[in-house]
């Protein structure tokens, strides 16, 4: 049921297209091949001899000489000859008083129509004498041969008359040393390879096959095509060079078949001659069911008699044809010609109208009773071949006019030189005729320029057609675009956008022909080993690199002030970030620093207010005040790490941190030394007592601070801190931080502070059990333990973090270590001073040693 519905829809579409084509300009046209012509047979060539006679011909002239059925494959050529000669004979400005007639030949000295014998017979009183013998003909008449150069080659090398080849341009025939009297009317294919590559780029066909004939022309085309493909990144999946010898071909035919049928390439280029083993291969592949897009030239404008088909617009033949204007008069000629003047037997063709399982008799009995075929040639032309001339027919039309213009010039020279000894229209000087022919440049009746001198580089335009095959030899030919090689590159290829009617859908579904799946934006191509460049894998772009096109070979890195989105297809502007006071974390750390600073100030005020109390005096009031002041600055220096960094704050961060922490730790060390000296020297000598009395331990602070200043000065001179931008820590953000400048100097600074803290911890630990009610060595030991623990923990955490978190870790370590010193040393004393004032008195016995 589904097949029946599909067939019904297909039939309606075909019928609608036929009606549409009959009502509009011939953008498309139908053709039906005669069943008596076996689809597997090679096309036979046909040649014509053009003769100029000086008497008018009767209207039924060809009725006497064309008295047999013309083969189907030659029908178009004969109609073109009839039309062109009739048009020339009616032109009063070209060959006036001369009639141009033709004869059809298929081999040397074989006159198929018998026309030559009738014209040059002794009974013809209008002609005096012509010695017409095979190979010994004194007249230089012009022969038209084609369309295949291989079969026409026999005529080219064996006959001495002038010949115009109307098939596709072939460089072999341009060798005038080998073929001195052969001239070509077709346009050179100078830009064919570039046009085909442009079509592949338009449809993104990057993996294509190539089938060429194994001859010089095919090899030259392969070279040109490969150069164009490499320029635009298109690869050849395979190259089949079909040998010309049939026996050699048959030994490799299965290899060629397997190559076509198994290849993943859906597009195949065919270049070579018809009537050759290449055509045999093409027909084998179509019958084997090779569903490919065949890209080729106009001579491969063929249809097949396959039984099955699918409504797939692009499974057919795409041909490149040289652009030419439509000969409107040719259509009118076929529609109005009097068939009684041209007795062509078409009855067999009309009786075989049976392509959709219906018969002509049924159609005539039912719906066509009122139709009479007054002009059967028009009916046949609509269904037998193109209403619009193919390129071969157009070349034949131009060849007739080239010969007519040559005859015209020769007759003018005869008249001017008064050489009228020969009959008018008979030319014996072949050299003169050849010179006239090869330099002919004229404009044909439809306005196209025809140049017989192919040494000039012509910028030929192409029309692109798609041939859609249906069952029983019915074919639909549609113009799908044009190629203009002389236009700017972006305007060279034009593909029609109104192709929806051909497929019955909204848009044609173009098949893909690629070796690998395209790499989407955000990925790049990675070539596979030992494969073509079109075969690749896809890898995601590295971090902060993007690719915004398909199949990019390299990803593009975003500038430092931009970042790649998650899909890695675009670069966006980065947001500037730093540890600001507006951030919750920055605000919390700032509040903590200010709170601890205020708390330290309060403790400092408390100590100054109670400086005469025993607990304050017993723990060296001066050192305690120095330690409290240094802790205030330690808390405040953490504020330099918060806010927008600048060069000044970056330098002050490390110097103030190092100097004030050195003062604080060295003060703790001085207090520890003082306690140890007081309690360990039970019998001190005069010298030691003098040093203790003079406060020698207080010298530790300036000495340690001076060393720290030297280290900071060296750091600032050699590699000072600077403003840096971190684009790696947070996605889409540029974090402004202070770079330490010298990592060695930073760690040396921390190491120096650690050595001071370790020394203080060691001395305090040794003096922790010394007797005294107000001995603070235990508190000093615990404070140094906290200090060392914080900064030992800081190092691995600091190096494992990045961006703002790294700054937060450093600020938190500063606050934690400062708070540890404040809490462990001064909180117990404040507790005694403020909460337990009854404990802040001297014992009944007085210590012998006073600070």
TAQUI-V739885 format. One record per residue. N is the residue number from 0. SS is DSSP state (~ for helix, > for strand, _ for the rest). PSI is psi in whole degrees, -180 to 180 (NA if undefined). Layout:
N_SS_PSI + N_SS_PSI
This chain:
0___-39 + 1_~_-40 + 2_~_-38 + 3_~_-42 + 4_~_-43 + 5_~_-41 + 6_~_-40 + 7_~_-44 + 8_~_-41 + 9_~_-43 + 10_~_-42 + 11_~_-39 + 12_~_-43 + 13_~_-41 + 14_~_-41 + 15_~_-41 + 16_~_-39 + 17_~_-43 + 18_~_-41 + 19_~_-42 + 20_~_-31 + 21_~_-19 + 22_~_-13 + 23___-179 + 24___153 + 25___66 + 26___-32 + 27_>_162 + 28_>_156 + 29_>_154 + 30_>_143 + 31_>_128 + 32___146 + 33___136 + 34___-22 + 35___-16 + 36___109 + 37___129 + 38___-18 + 39___-11 + 40___147 + 41___153 + 42___134 + 43___140 + 44___164 + 45___134 + 46_>_159 + 47_>_146 + 48_>_126 + 49_>_131 + 50_>_141 + 51_>_120 + 52_>_154 + 53___24 + 54___151 + 55___148 + 56___152 + 57___161 + 58___-35 + 59___30 + 60_~_-48 + 61_~_-12 + 62_~_-25 + 63_~_-23 + 64_~_-27 + 65___73 + 66___35 + 67___169 + 68___131 + 69___134 + 70___146 + 71_~_-41 + 72_~_-19 + 73_~_0 + 74_~_-42 + 75_~_-44 + 76_~_-40 + 77_~_-41 + 78_~_-39 + 79_~_-42 + 80_~_-43 + 81_~_-44 + 82_~_-47 + 83_~_-45 + 84_~_-37 + 85_~_-40 + 86_~_-41 + 87_~_-41 + 88_~_-24 + 89___-3 + 90___114 + 91___-12 + 92___-10 + 93___121 + 94___59 + 95___142 + 96___18 + 97___137 + 98_>_131 + 99_>_120 + 100_>_170 + 101_>_161 + 102_>_148 + 103_>_132 + 104_>_152 + 105_>_-10 + 106_>_167 + 107___130 + 108___19 + 109_>_105 + 110_>_100 + 111___-43 + 112___-9 + 113___19 + 114_~_-39 + 115_~_-41 + 116_~_-36 + 117_~_-37 + 118_~_-43 + 119___25 + 120___154 + 121___-24 + 122___-17 + 123___106 + 124___-16 + 125___-4 + 126___127 + 127___-61 + 128___134 + 129___126 + 130___94 + 131___103 + 132___157 + 133___115 + 134___-8 + 135___62 + 136___121 + 137___-21 + 138___140 + 139___72 + 140___163 + 141_>_129 + 142_>_145 + 143_>_118 + 144_>_153 + 145___-175 + 146___-11 + 147___130 + 148_~_-25 + 149_~_-46 + 150_~_-28 + 151_~_-14 + 152_~_-33 + 153_~_-42 + 154_~_-33 + 155_~_-32 + 156_~_-13 + 157_~_-21 + 158___145 + 159___1 + 160___165 + 161_>_142 + 162_>_138 + 163_>_119 + 164_>_119 + 165___9 + 166___-173 + 167___148 + 168___132 + 169___121 + 170_~_-22 + 171_~_-35 + 172_~_-8 + 173_~_-5 + 174___95 + 175___-11 + 176___-38 + 177___-36 + 178___79 + 179___-20 + 180___26 + 181_>_129 + 182_>_151 + 183_>_142 + 184___-17 + 185___159 + 186___146 + 187___146 + 188___65 + 189___-26 + 190___20 + 191_~_-46 + 192_~_-40 + 193_~_-36 + 194_~_-42 + 195_~_-41 + 196_~_-38 + 197_~_-39 + 198_~_-40 + 199_~_-40 + 200_~_-37 + 201_~_-44 + 202_~_5 + 203___42 + 204___102 + 205___0 + 206_>_96 + 207_>_156 + 208_>_162 + 209_>_129 + 210_>_121 + 211_>_163 + 212_>_144 + 213___74 + 214___179 + 215_~_-40 + 216_~_-41 + 217_~_-39 + 218_~_-38 + 219_~_-40 + 220_~_-41 + 221_~_-42 + 222_~_-46 + 223_~_-42 + 224_~_-41 + 225_~_-38 + 226_~_-44 + 227_~_-39 + 228_~_-42 + 229_~_-31 + 230_~_-32 + 231_~_12 + 232___33 + 233___140 + 234_>_152 + 235_>_120 + 236_>_-36 + 237_>_161 + 238_>_113 + 239_>_116 + 240_>_104 + 241_>_121 + 242___152 + 243___-28 + 244___127 + 245_~_-38 + 246_~_-42 + 247_~_-39 + 248_~_-44 + 249_~_-28 + 250_~_-20 + 251_~_6 + 252_~_-43 + 253_~_-32 + 254_~_-44 + 255_~_-41 + 256_~_-45 + 257_~_-38 + 258_~_-44 + 259_~_-47 + 260_~_-30 + 261_~_-13 + 262___146 + 263___-7 + 264___125 + 265___-6 + 266_>_130 + 267_>_130 + 268_>_132 + 269_>_128 + 270_>_122 + 271___-172 + 272___144 + 273___178 + 274___43 + 275___177 + 276_~_-24 + 277_~_-39 + 278_~_-37 + 279_~_-44 + 280_~_-45 + 281_~_-44 + 282_~_-32 + 283_~_-44 + 284_~_-37 + 285_~_-38 + 286_~_-24 + 287___-5 + 288___27 + 289___105 + 290___92 + 291___163 + 292_>_113 + 293_>_115 + 294_>_123 + 295_>_-165 + 296_>_178 + 297_~_-28 + 298_~_-14 + 299_~_25 + 300___77 + 301___159 + 302___158 + 303___163 + 304___51 + 305___147 + 306___-33 + 307___154 + 308___164 + 309___154 + 310___66 + 311___107 + 312___-34 + 313___8 + 314___84 + 315___-155 + 316_>_129 + 317_>_118 + 318_>_145 + 319_>_118 + 320_>_141 + 321_>_134 + 322___135 + 323___155 + 324___154 + 325___137 + 326___92 + 327_~_-32 + 328_~_-25 + 329_~_-42 + 330_~_-46 + 331_~_-35 + 332_~_-43 + 333_~_-31 + 334_~_-24 + 335_~_-2 + 336___145 + 337___109 + 338___-17 + 339___-23 + 340___-24 + 341___88 + 342___90 + 343___129 + 344___106 + 345___8 + 346_~_-39 + 347_~_-36 + 348_~_-40 + 349_~_-33 + 350_~_-15 + 351___22 + 352___85 + 353___50 + 354___-17 + 355___44 + 356___37 + 357___162 + 358___156 + 359_~_-29 + 360_~_-42 + 361_~_-41 + 362_~_-37 + 363_~_-39 + 364_~_-28 + 365_~_-68 + 366___-9 + 367___23 + 368___-33 + 369___-3 + 370___131 + 371___136 + 372___79 + 373___-30 + 374___84 + 375_~_-22 + 376_~_-38 + 377_~_-43 + 378_~_-41 + 379_~_-41 + 380_~_-34 + 381_~_-25 + 382_~_-5 + 383_~_-36 + 384___-178 + 385___132 + 386___-30 + 387___130 + 388___139 + 389___174 + 390_~_-36 + 391_~_-42 + 392_~_-37 + 393_~_-39 + 394_~_-39 + 395_~_-40 + 396_~_-45 + 397_~_-34 + 398_~_-40 + 399_~_-43 + 400_~_-34 + 401_~_-43 + 402_~_-41 + 403_~_-42 + 404_~_-35 + 405_~_-47 + 406_~_-39 + 407_~_-45 + 408_~_-39 + 409_~_-41 + 410_~_-39 + 411_~_-40 + 412_~_-35 + 413_~_-43 + 414_~_-43 + 415_~_-38 + 416_~_-2 + 417___36 + 418___81 + 419___26 + 420___-35 + 421___159 + 422___149 + 423___127 + 424___-3 + 425___127 + 426___125 + 427___-17 + 428___92 + 429_~_-31 + 430_~_-42 + 431_~_-43 + 432_~_-40 + 433_~_-40 + 434_~_-39 + 435_~_-42 + 436_~_-44 + 437_~_-15 + 438___11 + 439___126 + 440_>_117 + 441_>_168 + 442_>_123 + 443___172 + 444___-22 + 445___3 + 446___4 + 447___141 + 448_>_131 + 449_>_124 + 450_>_116 + 451___-10 + 452___104 + 453___13 + 454___-23 + 455___146 + 456___107 + 457___140 + 458___80 + 459___136 + 460___154 + 461_>_145 + 462_>_140 + 463_>_123 + 464_>_151 + 465_>_127 + 466_>_121 + 467_>_118 + 468_>_138 + 469___172 + 470_~_155 + 471_~_30 + 472_~_14 + 473_>_128 + 474_>_144 + 475_>_125 + 476_>_124 + 477_>_134 + 478_>_119 + 479_>_-9 + 480_>_-174 + 481_>_159 + 482_>_124 + 483___96 + 484___-22 + 485___-4 + 486___167 + 487___152 + 488_~_-37 + 489_~_-13 + 490_~_11 + 491___-44 + 492_>_129 + 493_>_119 + 494_>_131 + 495___142 + 496___-9 + 497___64 + 498___8 + 499_~_-35 + 500_~_-25 + 501_~_-28 + 502_~_-12 + 503___13 + 504___-170 + 505___-33 + 506___150 + 507___137 + 508___103 + 509___124 + 510___158 + 511___152 + 512___87 + 513___149 + 514___-35 + 515___157 + 516___135 + 517___144 + 518___118 + 519___164 + 520___140 + 521___-8 + 522_>_164 + 523_>_161 + 524_>_139 + 525_>_119 + 526_>_143 + 527___149 + 528___139 + 529___37 + 530___171 + 531___162 + 532___-23 + 533___-9 + 534___116 + 535_>_168 + 536_>_165 + 537_>_129 + 538_>_142 + 539_>_146 + 540___145 + 541___172 + 542___136 + 543___25 + 544_>_149 + 545_>_159 + 546___118 + 547___11 + 548___166 + 549___142 + 550___46 + 551___138 + 552___-32 + 553___142 + 554___153 + 555_>_129 + 556_>_136 + 557___147 + 558___163 + 559___-29 + 560___7 + 561_>_165 + 562_>_158 + 563_>_139 + 564___175 + 565___-33 + 566___-10 + 567___47 + 568___-20 + 569___155 + 570_>_129 + 571_>_156 + 572_>_133 + 573___147 + 574_>_135 + 575_>_132 + 576_>_149 + 577___171 + 578___93 + 579___161 + 580___-22 + 581___-22 + 582___145 + 583_~_-40 + 584_~_-43 + 585_~_-39 + 586_~_-40 + 587_~_-45 + 588_~_-39 + 589_~_-43 + 590_~_-39 + 591_~_-43 + 592_~_-45 + 593_~_-40 + 594_~_-45 + 595_~_-34 + 596_~_-44 + 597_~_-42 + 598_~_-40 + 599_~_-39 + 600_~_-43 + 601_~_-40 + 602_~_-39 + 603_~_-44 + 604_~_-41 + 605_~_-44 + 606_~_-39 + 607_~_-35 + 608_~_-33 + 609___37 + 610___-20 + 611___1 + 612___154 + 613_~_-40 + 614_~_-31 + 615_~_-44 + 616_~_-33 + 617_~_-22 + 618___29 + 619___92 + 620_~_-38 + 621_~_-48 + 622_~_-36 + 623_~_-43 + 624_~_-41 + 625_~_-42 + 626_~_-42 + 627_~_-41 + 628_~_-42 + 629_~_-35 + 630_~_-36 + 631_~_-48 + 632_~_-30 + 633_~_-42 + 634_~_-43 + 635_~_-30 + 636_~_-20 + 637_~_-22 + 638_~_-21 + 639_~_-21 + 640_~_-11 + 641___141 + 642___176 + 643___120 + 644___148 + 645___177 + 646_~_-38 + 647_~_-47 + 648_~_-34 + 649_~_-39 + 650_~_-42 + 651_~_-30 + 652_~_-51 + 653_~_-36 + 654_~_-48 + 655_~_-42 + 656_~_-47 + 657_~_-44 + 658_~_-50 + 659_~_-36 + 660_~_-31 + 661_~_-41 + 662_~_-44 + 663_~_-48 + 664_~_-39 + 665_~_-32 + 666_~_-43 + 667_~_-41 + 668_~_-41 + 669_~_-42 + 670_~_-39 + 671_~_-43 + 672_~_-40 + 673_~_-45 + 674_~_-44 + 675_~_-44 + 676_~_-35 + 677_~_-37 + 678_~_-26 + 679_~_-28 + 680___81 + 681___-33 + 682___67 + 683___147 + 684___179 + 685_~_-40 + 686_~_-44 + 687_~_-39 + 688_~_-36 + 689_~_-40 + 690_~_-42 + 691_~_-40 + 692_~_-35 + 693_~_-5 + 694___46 + 695_~_-29 + 696_~_-22 + 697_~_-14 + 698_~_-16 + 699_~_-37 + 700_~_-55 + 701_~_-35 + 702_~_-47 + 703_~_-39 + 704_~_-38 + 705_~_-39 + 706_~_-42 + 707_~_-40 + 708_~_-38 + 709_~_-44 + 710_~_-45 + 711_~_-39 + 712_~_-43 + 713_~_-39 + 714_~_-46 + 715_~_-30 + 716_~_-44 + 717_~_-52 + 718_~_82 + 719___157 + 720___155 + 721_>_167 + 722_>_132 + 723_>_159 + 724_>_124 + 725_>_114 + 726___5 + 727___-26 + 728___-49 + 729___134 + 730___126 + 731___10 + 732_>_147 + 733_>_113 + 734_>_122 + 735_>_119 + 736_>_169 + 737_>_120 + 738_>_136 + 739___-17 + 740___-68 + 741___113 + 742_~_-35 + 743_~_-45 + 744_~_-39 + 745_~_-46 + 746_~_-29 + 747_~_-37 + 748_~_-48 + 749_~_-38 + 750_~_-37 + 751_~_-45 + 752_~_-38 + 753_~_-37 + 754_~_-41 + 755_~_-44 + 756_~_-39 + 757_~_-39 + 758_~_-43 + 759_~_-42 + 760_~_-40 + 761_~_-49 + 762_~_-43 + 763_~_-37 + 764_~_-37 + 765_~_-29 + 766___16 + 767___-25 + 768___14 + 769___142 + 770___137 + 771___142 + 772___-34 + 773___28 + 774___123 + 775___12 + 776_~_-35 + 777_~_-41 + 778_~_-37 + 779_~_-40 + 780_~_-45 + 781_~_-38 + 782_~_-41 + 783_~_-31 + 784_~_-43 + 785_~_-44 + 786_~_-48 + 787_~_-37 + 788_~_-42 + 789_~_-47 + 790_~_-25 + 791_~_-39 + 792_~_-31 + 793_~_-40 + 794_~_-55 + 795_~_-36 + 796_~_-40 + 797_~_-42 + 798_~_-12 + 799_~_-3 + 800___166 + 801___158 + 802___-139 + 803_~_-31 + 804_~_-36 + 805_~_-41 + 806_~_-41 + 807_~_-41 + 808_~_-42 + 809_~_-44 + 810_~_-43 + 811_~_-37 + 812_~_-39 + 813_~_-47 + 814_~_-41 + 815_~_-45 + 816_~_-39 + 817_~_-43 + 818_~_-34 + 819_~_-44 + 820_~_-44 + 821_~_-46 + 822_~_-41 + 823_~_-30 + 824_~_-43 + 825_~_-24 + 826_~_-46 + 827_~_-36 + 828_~_-40 + 829_~_-34 + 830_~_-42 + 831_~_-42 + 832_~_-42 + 833_~_-34 + 834_~_-41 + 835___65 + 836_~_-22 + 837_~_-20 + 838_~_-10 + 839___67 + 840___165 + 841___152 + 842___166 + 843___-38 + 844___142 + 845___138 + 846___144 + 847___-23 + 848___126 + 849___146 + 850___NA
